[in-house]
Amino acid sequence: MREELLNIIEKEDKKNPYTDYQLAKLLNTKRETITYLRNRLNIPNSMERRKKALVDLMKDILKENRDISERELTKKINEYGFNISRHTARTLKQEIIEMDIKFKIATGDKEDLKKTCKKPLAFENIIGFDGSLKPVIEQAKAAVMYPPNGLHTLLLGPTGVGKSELAQAMYNFKLEVNKDDCNSEFIIFNCADYADNPQLLISQLFGYVKGAYTGAHEDKEGLVEKANGGVLFLDEVHRLPPEGQELLFYLIDKGRFRRLGETDNNRQANLMIIAATTENPDSILLDSFRRRIPMTIELPPLSLRPLNERLEMIVGFMKREANRTKSSIKISNDALKALLLYDCPGNVGQLRSDIQVSCARSFLNHVVNQTKTMEVTINELTITAKKGLLKIPNYRMEIDKLVGTEDLTVYADDEIIEETIKENLYALPNETYSYIERRYKELQKQSINEELINYIIGSEMEEKLERLMNKVKNIVNPIDKKDLSNIVGTEIVNVVEKIIKIAKWKLGVKEDSLYFCLATHLRAAVDRAKKGIFIKNPQLSKIKKEYSREFEVAKEMVNIIEQELNIKFTEDEIGFITMYLRMTTSQDNSMEGRVGVVLISHGNVAAGMAEVANRLLGVNHAKAIEMSLDENPEQALKRAIDLVKRVDEGKGVLLMVDMGSLVTFGDIITKTTGIKTRTISRTDTLMVVDAVRRCILPNANLDEIVESLVGEPKYEKKMGGKQSLPKPKIILTVCITGQGSAKRIQEMVIGIIGEYKEDVTVIPIGVLDENINNIIEEIQRDNEIIAVVGTINPMVKDVPYISIEDIVNGSADTKLKNIMVKEVGFKKAQKNKIINMFHRNTTIFDMDAMSKEDTIKELGHLLYKEGYVLEGFIDAALNREQLGPSFLSEGVALPHADPSFVVEPHIAIGLLKNPIDWSGYKVNLVLLLAINDECMELILELKRFFENDENYNKIIKTKDFKDIEVLFRR
């Protein structure tokens, strides 16, 4: 194959070389094989193989016409036989310009410039200047240093990415590299402020002479004159009218301008223009103006920045608020993770704003409760930021590595302390004891039974001990035993010398970290035993049963300890030493694969169970696939096959499914992939937790796990029972304190469901009632539970849960009524709900719009103004339209955006004065939808409404909002 590959590449079209995928097809092999072989032979990829010829041609074209547009440049290059996109042309053009800049600087005589540029300070305050933004900073430097006054630059990027901050830094850098510019100014002009008044805009930019217009009583210089020798920053340049753009490109070309009202006095100005826009420059700027700005710098959105930079931003913003309030701020671990992961369409600007809101709420609590520090927990975060918690399972390893599991405190005096790795290693054993005591008290206060308390603390403690072992391994390897003697005492070290030999002989332990951990643990244990203080090991039963080999070795070790130190240890203490041994041996076996776990469900069930199991066990092992009710089973099967391939570590994969066709997936996957699978149906959260715990153990066996979980093989691959007649519909209201509170919630629910109360029975139950699971099972025997509402989730399988918080904040209304639509059907109440999604404040009659873009922007602005959507909704709706027009029926368009931008479901109405073109369709009526996942039935009802031509003909003629209400009530 090596010779065949070389032969094909030698004969390929040099202007359009083969990609690895194409080469794989030609050689009938995998793309990965080609990539590996190509790298071994030091053959560049297709883009690199084409680059030299492409760059040479582009240099010749740019030599003839430096101001050629990207569209023309792409067209010319492709005429020579290449096949490239405008993006590729833009990127290469930028590279060539920068190389030219660097060459001219390198051959110049500005020695002081070179010295200064070795360590520029202007950009160091920008987070990511030496990371993800390094290419951006290099471009900015090149633009500023280009003689004589710098290259005019266009900054691109969505709202909040830091365009203004970069422009300011470029000006500061200009002062650094050229001391002669120290008296120059950085002038900011927001084009949006004067977009509707071109004359005023021109007078602001270029100044005016006395008598130029009514009110011009004296000569006045404009911003261009003030920026002479410095930088003029034009923010929101897409709002600059054509007249202003024309005057600017005359200034760029000639270096001359006139004040408003002057006819024969040409003034001189040498300045650098930096413009910024959130829009596509090719569609909103005149070509003649666009061509005169040679440098384009695109800033990435926050979503493309690495998490470590986002953490740095969060700490920086928190630091700013700490200094402002003169108080240290403690950020809970959950809140910190949520801030790191939530979708932030407003980018860095929104992150800063959301942190300010959170700190304001925290400051209020701080003042009212007279606390020592401000505390930002998940409760203080904005609703949008809280959603970041939902993403933790997908980033578990990366996020834990970055911020650990502890809180973070930011101090007002410039000292930031992360309360994690910097703790005293030698105090860890005592800290473990106190942790167990503290957690017991916390969980007992929550009325959790003893068995569950042991399970939770045991899982958490195993994770802490494992982190300790890894920490010791990384920090104190090799261990200085002399130093250790000074800390724990010579007699302890001597005992450990003896017992470690047993561990090495009987278990093959090689880790020096075990030596250290045993010594420090033993010191703490001896001190406690002498005081008569003994701690209960919450995992003792499990340890004796599952780690019997290590437990027997630990008993031998403890016998020696008791003889040498003349002290008596409890069996609980033997359990602790067993755990240290287990951590060491499990690390030795860490290269051995584990049994994979994949949860598959209809609807939103699997991901929640996987998250609970992973969180309880401190792993990211369980993976989930959720199949929507309208998804083709073949598509779900394909996703399942791909996921099983990824999670298999050589020991097979356990599939935990709910019902239906999913039960058959295992056999198909095994036949297709050769990977062994076993399937368990009708799973619940507790079974998932137990399954994951068993699957991550060394020496785990798939068959043994399945048999131990199901108890009897008859449950394996069991299908659902026979179809029965429809059962009465039930909504449960649940409260932890008893039926009294549950009855109050019952009254609220009945009030929300309105006319549906005849179709469903609302039953209150208390969690403290005996045998709550039996009560629920009894209810389910003859009824169908369609929802649970309350203060605590009893985890009824496949039944949606609505919290009391949802009732208080109003979101339960939509959730409950959507459930009723799904279970009972559409009623008049739901039609009224559609009317509630309209409002006269978001309805425009005789809308004078020229394009669909104008329409979406104007209606979107109303939604944003009224608080129905977040900033970024309009851009998201426009981007969605590029994928394909949202056209409902003749004359009606339904543009919409991603639900993540929606605060409250609503529909803005635009009744157009004249029909407009909507990607090939004529549209008279535009309904801009701000909807979420719970609005599907409402949208279907909307569709049914417009299928009636009479409704459409009446609504497009109406001039009164009351007529719209009447039409939808019919």
Summary of the structure (lengths in Angstrom):
residues: 970
radius of gyration: 34.4
end to end distance: 72.7
largest distance: 107.4
contacts: 3023
relative contact order: 0.04
helix: 57%
strand: 13%
